Amino acid sequence: MHMNTVNLPRYVSLLKNLRAVAFLDPNAKIPAEEIRWLKRKYKYRNIGIAQNLLIALNAEIKEYFTKKPFEILESPLSEIGQFVEVISSVKPEVPKYVFETLVLASCYVNALIILGRESFSTLKPFIAWEMKSTAELPEIEVKRNLRIVGYAILDFHDKIITEAYKTLREISEVIRKAKSFDKAKEKLEKLIDKRRKMAERDGEKRFWRLKQTGKEKERTVIAYFDIIPLISEILIRKGEEKLIDFICESSQNLSMALSLTPAFILQLG
């Protein structure tokens, strides 16, 4: 069984005060204007940043994220931290900070704020659904959409993580016992498709204002990300016993990591 040590007071406090989880590509141009905007708008609330992302940033930009409103997020349970490590060890081509950011957004029940369109492309392999728009986004609309994207993850979190965990656990046990991949593949495809449809339904309903035609160049403004396709690919790739064993021996707490993650792409100017 995985040991679960947690600084519960800090986790609860952050859970209450966190408004989003920030993401940026460490290899992209520094999104200085977007960072300044966040600092101005979230004086009294916190924005999280994954510990591994902070490590990946160069010294010049790292400094921005060591002061308010930014809070460095760690895995709330050691089991969640181990999960990130296992995925990184079997899928090293996916930067650890990318996977960890998506997992922590789920654990802290917060949406992502992606700083700049350049950073968005790093997350493209995880897109379940995206909304492109030509609508202009004055500051009032940016704030409105950030608020809406924050509500989105709250509304479907519990239901979606419970179902995902149950399915992954069942499938892992079937693979471990019977080495049966066909049934597992079918079940996983159904789960992924269901989540994709849910993301689309939820996004279309919530972000209808973005469908209005504007004068901006068409770009993605909202995206919903899903880590289940990556987990599915690892489980079905024969011989990935490390992840199969990990899920079989996991507790229900692992479900915290398995939400769809909605995101707003913040691009100013």
VMD Tcl script that draws the C-alpha trace (Angstrom):
set ca {
  {0.00 0.00 0.00}
  {1.24 3.53 -0.76}
  {1.90 5.73 2.26}
  {-0.11 8.92 2.20}
  {1.54 11.74 4.11}
  {0.03 15.15 3.66}
  {0.34 18.63 5.12}
  {-3.42 18.81 5.47}
  {-3.66 22.36 6.91}
  {-1.68 23.81 3.97}
  {-3.63 21.76 1.42}
  {-7.00 22.90 2.82}
  {-5.88 26.53 2.97}
  {-4.62 26.44 -0.62}
  {-7.73 24.63 -1.80}
  {-9.82 27.49 -0.45}
  {-7.64 30.35 -1.70}
  {-6.34 29.04 -5.02}
  {-7.99 30.58 -8.09}
  {-6.11 28.75 -10.85}
  {-2.95 26.81 -11.71}
  {-0.53 28.64 -14.02}
  {1.27 26.93 -16.88}
  {3.97 28.22 -19.23}
  {6.47 26.54 -21.52}
  {9.97 26.98 -20.02}
  {11.38 27.05 -23.57}
  {9.05 29.77 -24.90}
  {9.48 33.54 -24.79}
  {8.86 34.92 -21.28}
  {5.15 35.93 -21.07}
  {6.03 38.98 -18.93}
  {2.87 40.95 -19.70}
  {0.62 38.01 -18.76}
  {2.55 37.42 -15.51}
  {2.25 41.10 -14.57}
  {-1.49 41.01 -15.30}
  {-1.95 38.01 -12.99}
  {0.00 39.70 -10.21}
  {-2.21 42.75 -10.52}
  {-5.51 40.89 -10.67}
  {-4.89 38.29 -7.97}
  {-3.42 40.38 -5.15}
  {-5.56 38.71 -2.49}
  {-5.82 35.19 -3.88}
  {-3.31 32.54 -4.92}
  {-2.27 31.12 -8.29}
  {-0.56 27.73 -8.11}
  {2.48 26.56 -10.05}
  {3.78 22.98 -10.12}
  {7.06 22.39 -8.35}
  {8.61 20.58 -11.34}
  {7.63 23.45 -13.64}
  {9.36 25.93 -11.34}
  {12.50 23.74 -11.41}
  {12.43 23.73 -15.24}
  {12.29 27.54 -15.51}
  {15.48 29.55 -15.92}
  {16.58 31.80 -13.03}
  {15.41 35.03 -14.67}
  {11.78 33.91 -14.90}
  {11.76 31.72 -11.78}
  {11.95 34.85 -9.66}
  {8.48 35.96 -10.82}
  {6.91 32.85 -9.32}
  {8.50 32.90 -5.88}
  {6.41 35.88 -4.74}
  {2.70 36.52 -4.25}
  {0.23 35.65 -5.66}
  {2.07 32.49 -6.72}
  {2.20 29.39 -4.56}
  {4.37 26.38 -5.31}
  {2.19 23.28 -5.43}
  {3.38 19.87 -4.33}
  {1.50 16.60 -4.53}
  {-1.02 16.62 -1.68}
  {-0.42 12.88 -1.11}
  {2.70 10.80 -1.62}
  {0.60 8.40 -3.72}
  {-0.08 11.21 -6.21}
  {3.63 12.09 -6.32}
  {4.49 8.43 -6.99}
  {1.91 8.34 -9.78}
  {3.62 11.28 -11.52}
  {7.00 9.53 -11.10}
  {5.71 6.23 -12.57}
  {4.21 7.96 -15.63}
  {7.43 9.96 -16.15}
  {9.58 6.85 -15.94}
  {7.59 4.95 -18.58}
  {6.89 7.98 -20.79}
  {10.01 10.17 -20.47}
  {9.26 12.07 -23.71}
  {6.39 13.86 -21.91}
  {8.00 16.53 -19.70}
  {7.32 15.74 -16.05}
  {6.20 19.34 -15.41}
  {3.44 18.99 -18.05}
  {1.93 15.84 -16.55}
  {2.40 17.12 -12.98}
  {0.64 20.42 -13.79}
  {-2.43 18.60 -15.14}
  {-2.49 16.22 -12.16}
  {-2.15 19.03 -9.62}
  {-4.90 21.10 -11.28}
  {-7.16 18.08 -10.76}
  {-6.01 17.53 -7.15}
  {-6.58 21.18 -6.25}
  {-9.86 21.32 -8.27}
  {-8.66 24.31 -10.28}
  {-8.56 25.26 -13.94}
  {-5.35 26.13 -15.76}
  {-4.32 29.58 -16.90}
  {-1.94 29.10 -19.82}
  {0.38 32.09 -20.16}
  {0.63 32.85 -23.86}
  {-0.38 30.91 -26.97}
  {3.17 29.66 -27.43}
  {2.89 27.73 -24.17}
  {-0.43 26.22 -25.26}
  {1.21 24.15 -28.01}
  {3.14 22.12 -25.37}
  {-0.18 20.80 -24.03}
  {-1.73 19.94 -27.40}
  {-1.27 16.15 -27.06}
  {-3.68 16.25 -24.09}
  {-6.55 18.17 -25.74}
  {-9.97 16.53 -25.35}
  {-11.83 19.54 -26.78}
  {-11.02 23.14 -27.65}
  {-12.97 26.25 -28.53}
  {-11.60 28.57 -31.19}
  {-12.90 32.11 -31.33}
  {-12.59 35.38 -33.22}
  {-14.27 37.33 -30.38}
  {-12.45 40.30 -28.89}
  {-11.60 39.82 -25.24}
  {-11.44 43.11 -23.34}
  {-10.34 42.76 -19.71}
  {-13.90 42.34 -18.42}
  {-14.38 39.33 -20.73}
  {-11.02 37.82 -19.78}
  {-12.07 38.00 -16.11}
  {-15.51 36.58 -16.87}
  {-14.06 33.61 -18.77}
  {-11.50 32.94 -16.02}
  {-14.35 32.81 -13.53}
  {-16.40 30.46 -15.73}
  {-13.47 28.11 -16.40}
  {-12.92 27.93 -12.62}
  {-16.53 26.84 -12.05}
  {-16.32 24.21 -14.81}
  {-13.91 21.87 -13.02}
  {-15.83 22.21 -9.74}
  {-19.09 21.14 -11.33}
  {-17.99 17.82 -12.85}
  {-14.96 16.88 -10.73}
  {-16.41 14.34 -8.28}
  {-18.42 12.33 -10.80}
  {-15.73 12.21 -13.44}
  {-12.83 11.22 -11.17}
  {-14.78 8.42 -9.47}
  {-15.73 6.84 -12.79}
  {-12.21 7.16 -14.19}
  {-10.60 5.53 -11.15}
  {-13.10 2.64 -11.09}
  {-12.49 1.94 -14.80}
  {-8.68 2.18 -14.58}
  {-8.60 -0.10 -11.54}
  {-10.85 -2.74 -13.17}
  {-8.86 -2.67 -16.40}
  {-5.49 -2.91 -14.66}
  {-6.67 -5.93 -12.68}
  {-7.97 -7.65 -15.83}
  {-4.67 -7.03 -17.64}
  {-2.63 -8.25 -14.69}
  {-4.64 -11.46 -14.22}
  {-5.64 -12.44 -17.72}
  {-3.20 -10.45 -19.91}
  {-6.34 -9.58 -21.86}
  {-5.80 -6.35 -23.79}
  {-8.75 -6.36 -26.21}
  {-11.50 -5.90 -23.62}
  {-9.37 -3.38 -21.75}
  {-8.76 -1.40 -24.94}
  {-12.49 -1.30 -25.71}
  {-13.38 -0.11 -22.18}
  {-10.70 2.56 -22.22}
  {-11.81 3.85 -25.63}
  {-15.38 4.11 -24.32}
  {-14.21 6.06 -21.27}
  {-12.07 8.43 -23.36}
  {-14.92 9.01 -25.82}
  {-17.38 9.68 -22.98}
  {-15.01 12.24 -21.44}
  {-14.40 13.90 -24.80}
  {-18.14 14.28 -25.37}
  {-18.61 15.60 -21.86}
  {-15.88 18.20 -22.38}
  {-17.53 19.30 -25.63}
  {-21.03 19.53 -24.12}
  {-19.78 21.38 -21.07}
  {-17.59 23.79 -23.06}
  {-20.21 24.60 -25.70}
  {-22.77 25.34 -23.00}
  {-20.54 27.47 -20.77}
  {-18.58 29.46 -23.31}
  {-21.35 30.34 -25.78}
  {-20.31 34.02 -25.72}
  {-17.03 33.11 -27.41}
  {-18.98 31.90 -30.46}
  {-19.89 35.49 -31.31}
  {-18.00 36.69 -34.35}
  {-15.39 39.31 -33.68}
  {-12.49 40.99 -35.45}
  {-9.69 38.98 -33.84}
  {-7.77 36.32 -35.71}
  {-9.26 32.91 -34.90}
  {-7.39 31.26 -32.03}
  {-8.01 28.75 -29.25}
  {-9.26 30.47 -26.12}
  {-10.56 27.52 -24.07}
  {-9.33 23.92 -23.97}
  {-10.19 20.87 -21.88}
  {-7.29 18.49 -21.27}
  {-7.39 14.80 -20.43}
  {-4.58 12.57 -19.12}
  {-6.60 9.34 -19.58}
  {-5.55 8.80 -23.26}
  {-1.88 8.84 -22.18}
  {-2.55 6.44 -19.28}
  {-4.55 4.23 -21.63}
  {-1.73 4.12 -24.16}
  {0.73 3.05 -21.43}
  {-1.62 0.38 -20.04}
  {-2.31 -1.16 -23.43}
  {1.35 -1.11 -24.46}
  {2.17 -4.66 -23.43}
  {4.70 -5.07 -20.70}
  {4.13 -1.78 -18.92}
  {3.72 -3.65 -15.63}
  {5.00 -0.76 -13.54}
  {1.85 1.31 -14.12}
  {-0.48 -1.73 -14.04}
  {0.89 -2.79 -10.66}
  {0.76 0.77 -9.34}
  {-2.95 1.18 -10.21}
  {-3.84 -2.30 -8.88}
  {-2.24 -1.45 -5.53}
  {-3.50 2.15 -5.39}
  {-6.14 3.57 -3.08}
  {-9.28 5.51 -4.03}
  {-7.21 8.67 -3.31}
  {-5.59 8.28 -6.73}
  {-8.91 9.38 -8.25}
  {-8.01 12.98 -7.19}
  {-5.60 13.11 -10.14}
  {-8.03 12.02 -12.86}
  {-10.28 14.96 -13.71}
  {-10.65 16.64 -17.07}
  {-8.81 19.96 -16.76}
  {-10.37 23.05 -18.35}
  {-8.02 25.89 -19.30}
  {-8.06 29.50 -20.43}
  {-5.30 30.71 -22.76}
  {-4.27 34.16 -21.56}
  {-2.74 36.15 -24.41}
  {-2.57 39.90 -23.97}
  {-1.75 42.18 -26.87}
}
mol new
graphics top color blue
foreach p $ca { graphics top sphere $p radius 0.5 }
foreach p [lrange $ca 0 end-1] q [lrange $ca 1 end] { graphics top cylinder $p $q radius 0.2 }
display resetview
